Amino acid sequence: MNKNILFITSQFPPFTISIGGVIRVFSFIQSLNKKNNVYVLSGKSNFHGFLGIKNLLKKINIKYISNSNKNKINFFMRILYYFFNNFFYLVGVDGAFADKKKYLRESLKIIKNKKIDYIVLSGPPFSLFFLVKDLKNKHPHIKIILDYRDGWTSRIESKIYFPLKYIVEKYYESFFLRKSNYILCATKTIFKKIKLINKNKNNVILLTNGFSNLQKQKKDKKKLKTKKDKKINIGYFGLISDNKFSYRDINIIYDNLKTNNIIFNFFGNSIIKNKKFLNYENFSFFENIDYQFTNSKMQEMDYLLILHTEKSTAKEVITGKFYEYLKSKIPIIVISEGQTECGNIVKNLGVGYDVDYSKISLSNFFLELGKYPNLNKKINLKIFSRDFQNEKLVNLIK
């Protein structure tokens, strides 16, 4: 029997700057839409484009609500967000915080009109998880699924925030977990930590991200070695920043790149304000590529880059694009301050380099980087596909 399923998320195409943060939810909907009735409630802010999936969106029932105007945030609050982003992340004061009542009001309308059986709340932003209490109180028969794309209290490892982390975990996150029927975790690190704080261990499910079969891929071709071409092209797909307080700070690369033979190609709708990066001969910036063609572009690179420059949140890092990188069979470079989950996978599979620059010299790594490393290509890629992983959710709904 078909189920009626409501997804609540803060961003969805075409109102998202990058597809990386929403492709997980989109893939869930694709998997469930075949035999169920799926509805989406999402925020509506600046129009950024359909990112290559416009035709697929026509098959989804989507209700957008207008986000509160961020321009109304005063200068003082902007400064606080700039310096204390981890604090606001923990307490759930985020991009959806001001619109919680809107999300609740609209979700109750959809529940009434569509007779919803399941609700999937996907975070971050984790202010959406605060809807659990009201939704359960008003409709106790509906099964609620919390989807952790990132960790919440588990994400922040800094000792400075330990007292606050303890309070939020004990009195808020634990409560939402108890009230929910199932919890999906995108990484092993999140999965292990949720199991520690959730009394019901059996309803916590490891459902990782993966590569999508929507993407068109070139046939494998052996790269020709040539002495004439000494340049090494490194591709980065997703958002990057020149803010030294960000999670993906381009300054780390700029300050440590002491060679001219490496070209970094950044693909995404990043806003780089400092002209020294825009004019730097070793950096090339491009707009987003339609999602269905990103894998083909990845295969044109010599290496593919994962970057995370914030130590207290590094441990659980394993972005959705990591699996797309695996599918491309191009060597992966993970650069981070602190050990990451995707760095461990890269090492264990033998598919590239894991560079923790808090322990080794990033400058020396760039200087010694060769063009044609040995790469393990005997990998069972099936287990890293979204279709394979999403069967866990399909079977749960059944």
C-alpha positions as CSV (number, residue, x, y, z in Angstrom):
1,M,0.0,0.0,0.0
2,N,1.4,3.4,-1.0
3,K,2.4,5.7,1.9
4,N,2.1,9.5,2.1
5,I,5.5,10.9,3.0
6,L,6.4,14.6,3.8
7,F,10.0,15.8,3.6
8,I,10.8,19.0,5.5
9,T,14.0,20.7,4.6
10,S,15.3,24.3,4.5
11,Q,16.7,24.3,0.9
12,F,15.7,22.7,-2.4
13,P,16.3,23.6,-6.0
14,P,16.0,26.1,-7.5
15,F,16.4,28.0,-4.2
16,T,19.8,26.6,-3.2
17,I,23.3,27.9,-4.0
18,S,24.7,24.4,-4.3
19,I,23.2,21.0,-5.0
20,G,25.7,19.3,-2.6
21,G,23.6,20.0,0.5
22,V,20.3,18.9,-1.0
23,I,21.1,15.9,-3.3
24,R,20.8,13.5,-0.4
25,V,17.1,14.5,0.2
26,F,16.5,14.6,-3.5
27,S,17.8,11.1,-3.9
28,F,15.5,9.9,-1.1
29,I,12.6,11.4,-2.9
30,Q,13.6,9.8,-6.2
31,S,13.8,6.4,-4.5
32,L,10.5,6.7,-2.7
33,N,8.5,8.4,-5.4
34,K,8.2,5.2,-7.5
35,K,5.7,3.5,-5.1
36,N,4.6,6.3,-2.7
37,N,3.1,9.7,-2.6
38,V,5.9,12.2,-1.7
39,Y,5.6,15.8,-0.7
40,V,8.2,18.4,0.0
41,L,8.1,21.5,2.2
42,S,11.1,23.7,1.8
43,G,12.3,27.3,2.2
44,K,12.3,29.8,-0.6
45,S,15.0,32.5,-0.8
46,N,17.2,33.6,-3.6
47,F,16.8,31.9,-7.0
48,H,20.0,30.1,-8.0
49,G,18.9,27.8,-10.7
50,F,17.8,24.2,-11.3
51,L,21.3,22.8,-11.4
52,G,20.4,20.4,-14.2
53,I,17.5,18.6,-12.6
54,K,14.6,20.9,-13.7
55,N,12.7,18.1,-15.5
56,L,13.0,15.8,-12.5
57,L,11.5,18.4,-10.2
58,K,8.3,18.4,-12.2
59,K,7.5,15.0,-10.8
60,I,7.7,16.2,-7.2
61,N,5.0,17.9,-5.2
62,I,6.8,20.9,-3.6
63,K,5.5,23.6,-1.4
64,Y,8.0,26.5,-0.9
65,I,7.7,29.0,2.0
66,S,9.4,32.4,1.9
67,N,12.4,32.6,4.2
68,S,12.5,35.6,6.5
69,N,14.6,38.5,5.0
70,K,18.2,38.0,6.2
71,N,18.9,41.6,5.4
72,K,16.9,42.5,8.5
73,I,19.6,40.9,10.7
74,N,21.4,43.9,12.3
75,F,25.2,44.5,12.0
76,F,25.9,43.4,15.5
77,M,24.3,40.0,14.9
78,R,26.3,39.6,11.7
79,I,29.5,40.1,13.7
80,L,28.4,37.5,16.3
81,Y,27.6,34.9,13.6
82,Y,30.9,35.6,11.9
83,F,33.0,34.8,15.0
84,F,30.7,32.4,16.9
85,N,29.2,30.2,14.2
86,N,29.7,27.0,16.2
87,F,27.8,28.6,19.2
88,F,24.8,29.4,17.0
89,Y,25.0,26.0,15.3
90,L,24.7,24.2,18.7
91,V,21.8,26.2,19.9
92,G,19.9,25.9,16.6
93,V,19.8,29.6,15.7
94,D,20.3,29.1,12.0
95,G,18.9,29.7,8.6
96,A,15.4,28.2,9.4
97,F,15.2,29.4,13.1
98,A,13.1,32.5,12.3
99,D,10.6,30.5,10.2
100,K,9.8,27.6,12.6
101,K,6.2,28.7,13.0
102,K,5.8,28.9,9.2
103,Y,7.2,25.4,8.8
104,L,4.8,24.1,11.5
105,R,1.8,25.9,10.0
106,E,2.4,24.7,6.5
107,S,3.3,21.1,7.5
108,L,0.0,20.9,9.5
109,K,-1.9,21.9,6.4
110,I,-0.2,19.3,4.3
111,I,-0.8,16.6,7.0
112,K,-4.5,17.4,7.0
113,N,-4.9,17.6,3.2
114,K,-2.7,14.6,2.2
115,K,-3.1,12.3,5.2
116,I,0.6,12.0,5.8
117,D,2.0,8.7,7.2
118,Y,5.7,9.6,7.5
119,I,7.5,12.9,8.1
120,V,11.3,13.1,7.3
121,L,13.0,16.1,8.9
122,S,16.5,16.7,7.4
123,G,19.1,18.7,9.2
124,P,21.1,20.9,9.3
125,P,19.6,23.3,10.0
126,F,18.7,21.7,13.2
127,S,16.1,24.3,14.2
128,L,13.8,22.1,12.1
129,F,14.1,19.3,14.6
130,F,12.3,21.5,17.1
131,L,9.2,20.8,15.1
132,V,9.2,17.2,16.5
133,K,7.4,18.1,19.7
134,D,4.5,19.9,18.1
135,L,4.1,17.4,15.3
136,K,4.0,14.4,17.6
137,N,1.7,16.1,20.1
138,K,-0.8,17.0,17.4
139,H,-0.4,13.8,15.3
140,P,1.0,11.0,17.5
141,H,0.1,8.3,14.8
142,I,2.6,9.8,12.2
143,K,6.0,8.2,12.1
144,I,8.8,10.8,12.3
145,I,12.3,10.2,10.8
146,L,15.2,12.4,11.6
147,D,17.8,12.6,8.9
148,Y,21.3,13.7,10.1
149,R,23.2,14.9,7.0
150,D,25.7,16.3,9.6
151,G,26.0,15.7,13.3
152,W,24.4,18.2,15.6
153,T,26.0,18.3,19.1
154,S,28.4,15.5,18.1
155,R,29.9,17.8,15.3
156,I,31.5,20.3,17.7
157,E,34.6,18.8,19.4
158,S,35.9,22.0,20.9
159,K,36.4,21.9,24.7
160,I,35.3,25.5,24.9
161,Y,31.7,24.5,24.0
162,F,31.5,21.4,26.1
163,P,29.1,22.8,28.8
164,L,26.8,24.2,26.1
165,K,27.1,21.0,24.1
166,Y,26.1,18.9,27.1
167,I,23.0,21.0,27.8
168,V,21.7,21.0,24.2
169,E,22.4,17.3,23.9
170,K,20.7,16.3,27.2
171,Y,17.6,18.6,27.1
172,Y,16.9,19.0,23.4
173,E,18.6,16.6,21.0
174,S,18.0,13.5,23.3
175,F,14.3,14.5,23.6
176,F,13.8,14.8,19.8
177,L,15.5,11.4,19.4
178,R,13.1,9.8,21.9
179,K,10.1,11.3,20.2
180,S,11.1,10.1,16.7
181,N,10.6,6.7,15.3
182,Y,13.7,6.3,13.2
183,I,17.0,8.2,12.8
184,L,19.1,8.1,9.6
185,C,22.8,8.9,9.9
186,A,25.0,9.9,6.9
187,T,28.3,8.9,8.4
188,K,29.7,6.2,10.7
189,T,30.9,8.9,13.2
190,I,27.4,10.3,13.5
191,F,25.9,6.8,13.7
192,K,28.1,5.8,16.6
193,K,27.5,9.0,18.6
194,I,23.7,8.9,18.1
195,K,23.7,5.4,19.4
196,L,25.4,6.6,22.5
197,I,22.8,9.2,23.4
198,N,19.7,7.5,22.1
199,K,18.1,4.9,24.3
200,N,16.6,2.9,21.5
201,K,19.6,1.6,19.6
202,N,17.5,-0.4,17.0
203,N,15.9,2.6,15.3
204,V,19.3,4.3,14.5
205,I,20.2,3.5,10.8
206,L,23.5,4.1,9.0
207,L,22.4,5.3,5.6
208,T,25.4,7.0,4.0
209,N,25.6,9.3,1.0
210,G,26.7,7.9,-2.3
211,F,27.2,8.6,-6.0
212,S,24.1,9.1,-8.2
213,N,23.3,7.2,-11.3
214,L,21.8,10.3,-12.7
215,Q,25.2,11.5,-13.7
216,K,26.6,10.8,-17.2
217,Q,30.1,9.3,-17.1
218,K,32.7,9.0,-19.7
219,K,34.1,5.5,-20.5
220,D,37.4,4.8,-18.7
221,K,40.4,6.0,-20.7
222,K,44.0,5.7,-19.8
223,K,45.6,9.1,-19.4
224,L,48.6,9.5,-21.7
225,K,51.8,10.5,-19.9
226,T,53.5,13.4,-21.6
227,K,56.7,15.3,-20.7
228,K,55.4,18.4,-22.4
229,D,52.5,18.9,-20.1
230,K,53.9,19.4,-16.6
231,K,50.8,21.0,-15.1
232,I,48.7,19.2,-12.5
233,N,45.0,20.0,-12.6
234,I,43.2,19.6,-9.3
235,G,39.4,19.9,-9.3
236,Y,37.2,21.1,-6.5
237,F,33.4,20.8,-6.8
238,G,31.3,22.7,-4.3
239,L,31.4,25.9,-2.2
240,I,34.7,27.4,-1.0
241,S,35.3,30.6,0.9
242,D,38.0,33.2,1.6
243,N,36.8,33.7,5.1
244,K,39.4,32.5,7.5
245,F,36.7,31.4,10.0
246,S,34.9,29.1,7.4
247,Y,35.0,25.4,7.2
248,R,36.5,25.5,3.6
249,D,39.1,28.3,3.7
250,I,40.9,28.9,0.4
251,N,43.7,30.7,2.3
252,I,45.1,27.4,3.4
253,I,45.9,26.4,-0.2
254,Y,47.1,29.9,-1.2
255,D,49.5,30.2,1.7
256,N,51.0,26.8,1.2
257,L,51.3,26.5,-2.6
258,K,54.9,27.2,-3.4
259,T,54.9,25.7,-6.9
260,N,53.6,26.9,-10.3
261,N,52.9,23.5,-11.7
262,I,49.6,22.9,-9.9
263,I,46.3,24.5,-11.1
264,F,43.3,24.5,-8.8
265,N,40.0,24.5,-10.7
266,F,37.1,25.5,-8.4
267,F,33.5,24.7,-9.6
268,G,30.6,26.2,-7.7
269,N,28.7,29.4,-6.9
270,S,31.3,30.5,-4.3
271,I,31.6,34.2,-3.5
272,I,35.3,35.1,-3.3
273,K,35.8,38.7,-2.3
274,N,39.5,39.1,-2.2
275,K,40.9,39.8,-5.6
276,K,44.3,38.3,-4.8
277,F,42.6,34.9,-5.2
278,L,40.7,35.8,-8.3
279,N,43.8,37.1,-10.0
280,Y,46.1,34.3,-8.8
281,E,47.4,32.4,-11.8
282,N,47.2,29.0,-10.1
283,F,43.5,29.4,-9.3
284,S,40.6,29.1,-11.9
285,F,37.0,29.7,-10.8
286,F,34.0,28.4,-12.7
287,E,30.2,28.5,-12.0
288,N,28.2,25.4,-11.1
289,I,28.0,22.7,-13.7
290,D,24.6,20.9,-14.2
291,Y,24.6,18.0,-11.8
292,Q,24.2,15.4,-14.5
293,F,27.5,16.4,-16.1
294,T,29.8,17.0,-13.1
295,N,31.2,13.5,-13.2
296,S,32.3,13.9,-16.8
297,K,34.1,17.2,-15.7
298,M,35.7,15.4,-12.8
299,Q,37.3,12.8,-15.1
300,E,39.1,15.6,-16.9
301,M,41.2,16.3,-13.7
302,D,44.4,14.7,-12.4
303,Y,43.2,14.9,-8.8
304,L,39.9,15.8,-7.0
305,L,40.0,17.8,-3.7
306,I,38.1,17.6,-0.4
307,L,38.9,20.5,1.9
308,H,37.9,21.1,5.5
309,T,39.7,23.7,7.5
310,E,38.0,23.8,10.9
311,K,39.5,21.5,13.4
312,S,36.7,21.1,16.0
313,T,34.3,19.8,13.3
314,A,36.7,17.7,11.2
315,K,36.2,14.2,12.6
316,E,32.9,13.3,10.9
317,V,33.6,15.0,7.6
318,I,32.6,13.0,4.5
319,T,30.8,15.1,1.9
320,G,28.3,13.9,-0.7
321,K,30.7,14.8,-3.5
322,F,33.3,12.3,-2.0
323,Y,31.3,9.4,-3.5
324,E,31.0,11.2,-6.8
325,Y,34.8,11.4,-6.7
326,L,35.0,7.7,-6.1
327,K,32.8,7.0,-9.1
328,S,35.0,9.0,-11.4
329,K,38.0,6.9,-10.4
330,I,40.2,9.9,-10.2
331,P,42.7,10.1,-7.3
332,I,41.3,12.0,-4.3
333,I,43.2,14.5,-2.1
334,V,41.7,15.1,1.3
335,I,43.2,18.3,3.0
336,S,42.0,19.0,6.6
337,E,43.0,20.2,10.0
338,G,42.4,17.1,12.0
339,Q,41.5,13.6,10.9
340,T,38.4,13.1,8.8
341,E,36.2,10.1,8.1
342,C,36.6,10.5,4.4
343,G,40.4,10.7,4.8
344,N,40.4,7.4,6.6
345,I,38.4,5.8,3.7
346,V,40.8,7.3,1.1
347,K,43.7,5.7,3.0
348,N,42.0,2.3,3.5
349,L,40.9,2.0,-0.1
350,G,44.1,3.3,-1.6
351,V,42.5,5.9,-3.8
352,G,44.5,9.0,-3.1
353,Y,46.1,11.1,-0.3
354,D,45.0,12.0,3.2
355,V,46.7,15.3,4.3
356,D,46.2,16.4,7.9
357,Y,48.1,19.7,7.8
358,S,48.1,19.9,11.6
359,K,50.6,17.0,11.5
360,I,52.4,17.2,8.2
361,S,53.6,20.1,5.9
362,L,51.0,21.0,3.3
363,S,53.7,23.0,1.4
364,N,55.9,20.0,1.1
365,F,53.0,17.9,0.0
366,F,52.3,20.2,-2.9
367,L,56.0,20.3,-3.8
368,E,56.3,16.5,-3.9
369,L,52.9,15.8,-5.6
370,G,53.4,13.7,-8.7
371,K,50.9,13.4,-11.6
372,Y,50.4,9.7,-12.0
373,P,50.1,7.9,-8.6
374,N,49.3,4.2,-8.2
375,L,45.6,4.0,-7.7
376,N,43.5,1.1,-6.5
377,K,40.7,0.6,-9.1
378,K,39.5,-2.8,-7.8
379,I,36.7,-1.4,-5.6
380,N,33.2,-2.6,-5.3
381,L,31.5,0.7,-6.2
382,K,28.0,-0.7,-5.8
383,I,28.0,-0.2,-2.0
384,F,28.9,3.4,-2.5
385,S,25.9,4.2,-4.7
386,R,22.8,6.1,-3.5
387,D,20.5,3.5,-5.0
388,F,22.1,0.8,-2.9
389,Q,22.0,2.9,0.3
390,N,18.5,4.3,-0.2
391,E,17.1,0.8,-0.2
392,K,17.3,0.9,3.6
393,L,14.9,3.8,3.6
394,V,12.6,2.2,1.0
395,N,12.4,-1.0,3.1
396,L,11.8,1.0,6.3
397,I,8.8,2.7,4.7
398,K,7.5,-0.6,3.5
